[in-house]
Amino acid sequence: MFIIPNICRIAQCFFRANCADFICKGECCPLNTCKRLACLLFVFAALLTPACAVEPPVINAKAAILYELTNDTVLFEQNADEKLYPASTTKLMTAIVASENGNLGDMVTVSPEAVDGLYERGSSVFLIPGEQMAFSDMLRYLLVASGNDAANALAEHVAGSVDAFVEMMNARAAGLGCTGTHFANPHGLHDENHYTTARDLLRIARCAMQNPLIAEIVSMQQITIAPTNKHPNETRLTTTNHLISRIRRGDYYYESAIGIKTGFTTPAGYCLVAGAQNGDLTYFSVVLGASEGEDGSLGSFTETIKLLDYAKEGFSVQPLTQGQDPVTEVPVRLASDRDSLVLVPEGSLSALLPSDFDPSLVQVDFTTKQDICAPISKGQVLGEAVFSYNGKAYGTLNLVANDDIERSTVLYVVDRITSFFGGTVFRVIVGALLALAVILVIWLFIMRSRNRRRRRRSSRRGGRYRM
C-alpha cells in the first residue's frame, strides 16, 4: 500500500501551475523550476514509501478496552482488569435484569424511597412519588436520559426492593463471567463497594446489545415519554451519548456509532461504553476514569473516538489461508503411481488483523495421521492445522487430500502377506508351534531315556538267567 493522499496533494502542487509560472521573460525561472523539481522528487519518494502500521493510541483514562464482535478479538486494552467505579454505565446491567425479569406491559409506581436522596446526588430526577409510568417508558428513561430514579423504580418493581434487585444484578454479572464486579445499587452513584472492570463491563455490554429492545433504546437520540398521572404533558428527553446525537454537542458525533451508555461521578470520572458499526464489523469500547480537558473536552468521548478510529484504520479482515494453499506433503503407502500426497486446508480462514499484515509471517502448526495408505479420495481428512499470526492462534482447519490416489494391488497383497507374518496372530502361531516342538523334543527325550533304562534292565535279567 502507498500513501496515496500525500501523493495526490504533491501532484496537485506540481501540476496546478500554468506554463507562465515556469517562464520569466522568455527564460526559465530558476526558483520556480527548483521548486517543481523538488515536488517531483517528493512524488517518487512517496511512491517508494510503504504504508506504516497505525500505532496504538495513547488513552488518557484509567482503563480501556477495544473489542470486535464478529471476529471475537480484543484489539486494545489498558488496565482492563483494574477494579474501578462504573458510574451510570451500571444501568446497562440494570436494564438487562429488569428486561429479563419484568413485563413491558406493566405500570410502574414510583415510591418515595425510589427518589429519596437523589435530588442532592443525581442529575436526572424526573419522577415524582406516586407517579405511574409504563415499564417500557421507564426503561427508555433509564437508558437514554440516564434516570437514577428510574433505576430505583424499576428495581423495586421487579424485585420488591432495591437490595433484592442488586442481588439479582450481582448474580447475573457472575453468570456472564464477571470476576471483578460488585454492584451496590442499580444506578451507579458512588459507593465504595460498587465497582467493575473494563473487561467485565465489556461482557455486560455484549449481553445488553444481544437484547433487541435494549439495543434499540441505546441508539435513540431522543425519546418522548407519554403523559402520566403526575405529568399531564408529554416529556421529551435527549440522550446523554453525544456519539449518536448532535443535539447537545455536535463535536463528538460519530457517524457509525450505535450507542450505548455514558456515566459520570466525581470519584469515577467520565465513563463511556460505546459501539460502532463498520460494514460487517461491530466494535465495542469501554473507557473508565477519563477526565475533563482544560478546554472543556470530555475525556470519555475523546478517548473513545481515538479507540474507534484505531479500530477502523489499524485493522482489516485478512485471509490467513485461501483453502488451496499447500501446507505439507506426507508419505503414502501402497499407491500405484506415487509415494506422497499434498495436504491443503479444508476451506479458507480470515481474521481481523493489523493493517500492516504480512502473509509471510503466518505460522501453521499441523498434525497428520500416521501410516497413510492408498486408496485416498480427494478431500479426505488426514490431519489438522492451527493458523497463528504474531503468536496468536486464529483458527483450526482440517487438512485434506489434494488429489485422488489409487491403490496398487500388487503392493497391497505384498503388504498383507508382510503384515500377516509380522502380525500378532502370526507371532502367536509361531510361538505355539515352537512351544509344541519343545514339548515334543522333551517328550521324545523322556521316552528315549525310558527305553534305555528298560533295555538295561532287560539285559541285566538276561545275564542272571545265563548264569
C-alpha positions in Angstrom: 0.0 0.0 0.0 1.1 3.6 -0.7 0.5 6.9 0.8 -2.0 7.9 -1.9 -3.4 11.1 -0.3 0.0 12.6 0.1 0.9 11.8 -3.5 -2.3 13.4 -4.7 -1.6 16.6 -2.8 2.0 16.8 -4.0 0.9 16.1 -7.6 -1.6 18.9 -7.4 1.1 21.2 -6.1 3.2 20.2 -9.1 0.7 20.4 -11.9 -1.6 23.2 -10.7 0.7 26.0 -12.0 0.4 27.1 -15.7 3.2 27.5 -18.1 3.7 31.1 -17.2 5.0 30.1 -13.8 7.9 28.4 -15.5 8.8 31.2 -17.8 10.1 34.6 -16.9 10.6 36.9 -19.9 11.3 34.0 -22.2 13.8 32.4 -19.8 13.3 29.6 -17.3 12.9 30.9 -13.8 15.4 29.0 -11.6 13.4 29.4 -8.4 10.2 28.0 -9.8 12.0 25.2 -11.6 13.8 24.1 -8.5 10.5 24.1 -6.5 8.8 21.9 -9.0 11.7 19.5 -9.4 11.7 19.1 -5.6 8.0 18.3 -5.7 8.6 15.8 -8.4 11.2 14.1 -6.3 8.8 14.0 -3.4 6.3 12.2 -5.6 8.8 9.5 -6.5 9.9 9.2 -2.8 6.3 8.8 -1.7 5.7 6.1 -4.3 8.6 4.1 -2.8 7.4 4.6 0.8 5.3 1.7 2.2 2.4 2.4 4.4 3.2 2.2 8.1 1.2 0.4 10.7 -1.3 2.5 12.7 0.2 3.0 16.1 -2.0 2.1 19.1 -3.5 5.3 20.6 -2.4 6.8 23.9 -5.6 6.6 26.0 -5.8 9.2 28.8 -8.0 7.2 31.1 -7.6 4.8 34.0 -8.7 1.8 31.9 -9.9 1.0 28.4 -10.6 -1.9 26.2 -11.5 -2.2 22.5 -13.2 -5.3 21.0 -14.5 -6.5 17.7 -17.6 -8.8 17.9 -17.6 -10.6 14.6 -14.1 -11.9 15.0 -14.3 -12.1 18.8 -11.0 -10.2 19.0 -9.7 -7.7 21.6 -7.8 -5.0 19.7 -6.6 -2.9 22.5 -6.6 -3.0 26.3 -5.2 -0.8 29.1 -5.6 -1.8 32.7 -8.7 -3.8 31.6 -8.8 -5.9 34.8 -8.4 -3.0 37.3 -11.4 -2.5 39.6 -12.9 0.9 39.1 -16.1 2.8 39.6 -18.5 2.5 36.7 -20.9 5.4 37.4 -24.1 5.3 35.3 -22.7 2.6 32.9 -24.1 0.4 35.8 -27.5 1.0 34.2 -26.7 -1.5 31.4 -26.9 -4.3 34.0 -30.0 -2.7 35.5 -31.6 -2.8 32.1 -30.6 -6.4 31.5 -32.0 -7.7 34.8 -35.2 -5.5 34.5 -36.0 -6.5 30.9 -35.3 -10.2 31.6 -37.5 -10.3 34.7 -40.1 -7.6 34.2 -43.2 -7.2 32.0 -43.1 -4.5 29.3 -46.9 -4.1 29.7 -46.7 -3.3 33.4 -47.3 0.1 35.0 -44.5 1.0 37.4 -45.5 3.1 40.5 -42.8 5.3 41.9 -42.3 5.1 45.7 -41.0 7.9 47.9 -37.9 5.7 48.6 -37.1 5.5 44.9 -36.4 9.2 44.7 -35.2 9.7 48.3 -31.8 11.4 48.3 -31.4 11.7 44.6 -32.3 15.4 44.4 -29.0 16.2 46.1 -26.9 13.5 44.3 -28.3 12.8 40.9 -28.6 14.9 37.7 -31.7 13.1 36.4 -34.7 13.4 38.8 -37.8 13.5 36.7 -40.1 11.2 38.6 -42.5 12.1 41.4 -43.6 9.9 44.3 -46.9 8.2 43.4 -46.3 8.6 39.7 -47.2 5.8 37.4 -45.3 5.2 34.2 -45.3 2.4 31.6 -42.5 -0.1 32.2 -41.2 0.4 28.6 -41.1 4.2 29.1 -39.3 3.7 32.4 -36.7 1.6 30.6 -36.2 4.2 27.9 -35.8 6.9 30.5 -33.2 4.8 32.3 -31.0 4.3 29.3 -31.5 7.4 27.2 -31.6 10.1 29.8 -29.8 8.0 32.5 -32.5 8.4 35.1 -31.3 7.4 38.5 -34.8 7.5 39.8 -35.9 5.2 37.0 -33.3 2.7 38.1 -34.6 2.6 41.6 -38.2 2.4 40.5 -37.5 -0.5 38.1 -35.6 -2.3 40.8 -38.4 -2.0 43.3 -41.0 -3.1 40.7 -39.1 -6.1 39.6 -37.6 -7.5 42.8 -39.7 -5.8 45.6 -36.8 -3.9 46.9 -33.6 -2.3 45.7 -31.4 -4.6 47.8 -33.1 -7.7 46.3 -32.6 -6.3 42.8 -28.9 -5.6 43.5 -28.5 -9.3 44.4 -30.0 -10.2 41.1 -27.6 -7.9 39.3 -24.6 -9.5 41.0 -25.8 -13.0 40.2 -26.3 -12.1 36.6 -22.9 -10.5 36.4 -21.3 -13.6 37.8 -23.2 -15.7 35.2 -21.6 -13.6 32.5 -18.2 -14.4 33.8 -17.6 -11.1 35.5 -14.9 -11.7 38.2 -14.0 -8.2 39.1 -17.5 -6.7 39.6 -19.7 -6.0 42.6 -22.8 -3.8 42.4 -24.2 -2.0 45.5 -27.1 -0.1 43.7 -28.9 -0.1 40.4 -28.0 3.5 39.3 -24.2 3.8 39.8 -24.0 6.7 42.2 -20.8 6.4 44.2 -20.4 3.6 46.7 -17.0 2.1 47.8 -18.4 -1.4 47.3 -19.7 -0.6 43.8 -17.1 -1.4 41.2 -16.3 -3.3 38.0 -13.5 -3.6 35.4 -13.3 -2.6 31.7 -13.3 -6.2 30.7 -16.3 -7.1 32.8 -18.2 -4.1 31.6 -17.5 -5.2 28.0 -19.1 -8.6 28.9 -22.1 -6.7 30.2 -22.3 -4.5 27.2 -22.2 -7.5 24.8 -25.1 -9.1 26.8 -27.1 -5.9 26.7 -26.7 -5.5 22.9 -27.9 -9.0 22.4 -31.3 -7.8 23.7 -33.1 -6.3 20.8 -35.1 -3.9 23.0 -32.0 -2.6 24.8 -30.0 -2.3 21.6 -32.9 -0.2 20.1 -33.2 2.1 23.1 -29.5 2.9 23.5 -29.4 4.0 19.8 -32.2 6.6 20.3 -31.2 10.3 20.1 -34.4 11.4 21.8 -37.5 9.8 23.4 -40.9 11.1 24.2 -42.5 9.9 27.5 -46.3 9.7 27.4 -48.3 11.8 29.9 -48.6 10.3 33.4 -50.8 11.0 36.4 -48.1 13.4 37.7 -47.0 14.9 34.3 -50.1 15.8 32.2 -47.9 16.6 29.1 -45.5 14.6 27.0 -41.9 14.8 28.2 -39.1 14.8 25.6 -35.7 13.7 26.8 -32.4 13.7 24.9 -29.6 11.1 25.1 -26.5 11.7 27.1 -24.4 9.9 24.5 -23.0 12.6 22.2 -21.6 10.0 19.8 -25.1 9.3 18.4 -26.5 12.8 18.6 -25.6 16.4 17.6 -28.4 17.9 19.7 -26.3 18.8 22.8 -22.8 18.6 21.4 -22.0 18.0 17.8 -18.2 17.9 18.2 -18.4 14.3 19.4 -20.9 12.9 16.9 -19.6 9.7 15.4 -21.4 8.7 12.2 -21.1 4.9 12.7 -21.9 4.9 16.4 -24.7 2.6 17.6 -24.8 3.5 21.3 -24.5 2.6 24.2 -24.2 4.2 27.7 -22.5 7.1 29.5 -21.5 7.6 33.1 -20.0 10.2 35.4 -19.4 10.8 39.1 -16.6 12.7 40.6 -14.8 9.6 42.0 -15.5 7.6 38.8 -14.6 10.3 36.3 -16.0 10.2 32.8 -17.0 6.8 31.7 -18.4 5.5 28.4 -19.3 2.2 26.8 -19.6 2.7 23.1 -20.4 0.8 20.0 -19.8 1.4 16.3 -20.6 -0.5 13.1 -18.2 -0.7 10.1 -19.6 -2.9 7.4 -19.8 -6.5 8.8 -17.6 -5.5 11.8 -19.0 -4.4 15.2 -16.8 -2.6 17.6 -17.3 -2.1 21.4 -15.2 0.0 23.5 -15.1 0.8 27.2 -13.4 3.9 28.8 -13.3 4.3 32.5 -11.9 7.1 34.6 -11.3 9.7 31.9 -11.1 13.4 32.9 -12.2 16.8 31.5 -9.7 18.6 29.5 -8.6 22.2 30.1 -10.6 23.2 27.0 -13.7 21.6 28.4 -13.5 18.5 26.4 -14.9 15.3 27.9 -12.3 12.6 28.0 -14.7 9.7 27.8 -15.7 10.9 24.3 -12.3 12.0 23.0 -10.6 8.7 24.1 -13.5 6.6 22.8 -13.2 8.3 19.4 -9.4 7.5 19.4 -10.2 3.8 20.0 -12.9 3.6 17.3 -10.7 5.4 14.8 -7.9 3.0 15.7 -10.1 0.0 15.1 -11.2 1.2 11.7 -7.8 2.4 10.4 -5.5 -0.1 12.2 -7.2 -3.3 11.3 -8.9 -5.1 8.4 -10.1 -8.6 7.7 -7.2 -10.5 6.0 -7.0 -14.1 4.7 -4.8 -16.4 6.7 -5.3 -19.1 4.1 -7.3 -19.3 0.8 -8.1 -23.0 1.2 -5.9 -24.4 -1.6 -2.5 -23.3 -0.2 -0.3 -26.4 0.3 0.5 -27.0 4.0 2.6 -30.1 3.9 3.4 -33.3 1.9 3.0 -36.7 3.5 4.2 -40.1 2.5 1.6 -42.5 1.2 2.0 -46.3 1.1 0.6 -48.8 -1.4 -0.1 -46.1 -4.1 0.1 -47.2 -7.7 1.8 -44.2 -9.2 3.3 -42.1 -6.4 4.6 -42.2 -2.9 3.5 -38.8 -1.4 0.5 -36.5 -1.2 -0.1 -32.8 -0.7 -2.4 -31.7 2.1 -4.4 -28.5 1.9 -6.8 -26.7 4.3 -10.4 -27.6 4.2 -11.8 -24.2 3.4 -10.5 -20.7 4.0 -9.8 -18.8 7.1 -9.7 -15.0 7.6 -9.2 -12.9 10.7 -9.2 -9.2 11.8 -5.5 -8.4 11.6 -3.3 -5.3 11.8 -3.2 -3.1 8.6 0.5 -4.0 8.1 -0.3 -7.7 8.0 2.5 -9.7 6.4 1.2 -13.1 4.9 4.7 -14.5 5.1 4.6 -14.3 8.9 1.5 -16.6 9.2 2.5 -19.7 11.2 0.9 -23.1 10.6 1.2 -25.8 13.2 -0.1 -29.1 11.9 -0.5 -32.8 12.7 -1.2 -35.6 10.3 -2.4 -39.2 10.6 0.3 -41.8 10.8 0.8 -44.6 8.2 -1.4 -43.0 5.4 -2.3 -45.7 2.9 -3.9 -45.7 -0.5 -6.7 -45.6 -1.7 -7.3 -42.0 -0.8 -10.1 -39.7 -2.0 -9.7 -36.0 -2.7 -11.0 -34.1 0.3 -10.4 -36.9 2.7 -9.4 -35.6 6.2 -5.9 -36.6 7.0 -4.9 -34.0 9.7 -5.5 -30.6 11.0 -3.7 -27.2 11.1 -3.7 -24.3 13.6 -3.1 -20.9 11.9 -1.4 -18.2 14.0 -0.1 -14.7 13.5 2.3 -12.8 15.8 1.9 -15.6 18.3 -1.9 -15.6 18.5 -3.9 -18.6 17.2 -6.8 -17.5 15.0 -8.4 -20.8 14.0 -8.1 -24.5 13.2 -8.9 -26.2 9.9 -8.9 -29.8 8.8 -6.1 -30.9 6.4 -7.4 -32.8 3.4 -6.0 -34.7 0.4 -5.5 -32.5 -2.6 -5.9 -35.4 -5.0 -7.3 -39.0 -5.5 -4.8 -41.8 -5.1 -5.4 -45.4 -6.3 -4.1 -48.4 -4.6 -1.6 -50.8 -6.1 -3.0 -54.4 -6.0 0.5 -56.0 -6.0 1.7 -53.7 -3.2 -1.4 -54.4 -1.2 -1.0 -58.2 -1.5 2.6 -58.0 -0.5 1.7 -55.7 2.4 -1.0 -58.1 3.6 1.4 -61.0 3.5 4.1 -59.0 5.2 1.6 -57.8 7.7 0.5 -61.3 8.4 4.0 -62.6 9.0 4.8 -59.6 11.1 1.4 -59.5 12.9 0.4 -60.7 16.3 -1.5 -63.7 15.1 1.4 -65.0 13.2 3.7 -64.5 16.2 1.2 -66.3 18.4 1.0 -69.3 15.9 4.8 -69.4 15.6 5.1 -69.2 19.4 2.6 -72.0 19.8 4.4 -74.2 17.2 7.7 -73.6 18.9 6.2 -74.5 22.3 4.8 -77.7 20.8 8.1 -78.5 19.2 9.9 -78.0 22.6 7.3 -80.2 24.3 7.7 -82.8 21.6 11.5 -82.8 22.0 11.2 -83.1 25.7 8.7 -85.9 25.4 10.9 -87.7 22.9 13.9 -87.3 25.2 11.9 -88.7 28.1 10.7 -91.6 26.1 14.1 -92.3 24.8 15.5 -92.3 28.3 12.8 -94.7 29.5 13.5 -97.0 26.7 17.2 -97.0 27.5 16.5 -97.9 31.1 14.2 -100.7 30.1 16.8 -102.2 27.8 19.4 -102.0 30.5 17.1 -103.8 33.0 16.3 -106.4 30.4 19.9 -107.0 29.6 20.7 -107.5 33.3 17.9 -110.0 33.8 19.1 -112.0 30.8 22.6 -112.2 32.2 21.4 -113.7 35.5 19.5 -116.4 33.7 22.5 -117.4 31.7 24.5 -117.9 35.0 
